[in-house]
Amino acid sequence: MVISDKDSELLRCLNQNGKASQRELAASTGVALGTVSNHIKNLENEKIIRGYFADIDPEKIGFTLTAIINLRITKGKIMDLQATIAKHPRVFGVYDVTGEWDSVVLARFRDREEMDSFIKTALSQKNIERTSTSLVLNTVKEERRVLL
């Protein structure tokens, strides 16, 4: 789906304030309330807007370790294994990638013990051939929004 200029403007406004009411969106975009409502519904139906959530700082609620984990997975088992790992509550990203590795997993943990448990259980499945884990020392930039 190609998005219109009105859609782009609405998305930019929602990036600034995800809690903005449709009335506020109409006022800030100069678009009629009914038009805003229709565009928002279409963006949600097309899964362009996938949901609304609070942007929580993980470190401030105790998740002080972020790990980037590269996986080499047995051929033919990648999709199933990625789906299994993606269900783990500490995992916030699973990517199918090109290059030396088959998949990259991003996960947050409260402490070393929690990370150790994840590595020894979720990452010790029989179809994982090799892993490489890096710990994030400092987050320089982490942008969850898609900026238009």
Beta strands, then each sheet from edge to edge (+ up, - down):
strand 1: 65-73
strand 2: 91-96
strand 3: 103-109
strand 4: 128-135
sheet 1: 2+ 3- 1+ 4-
end
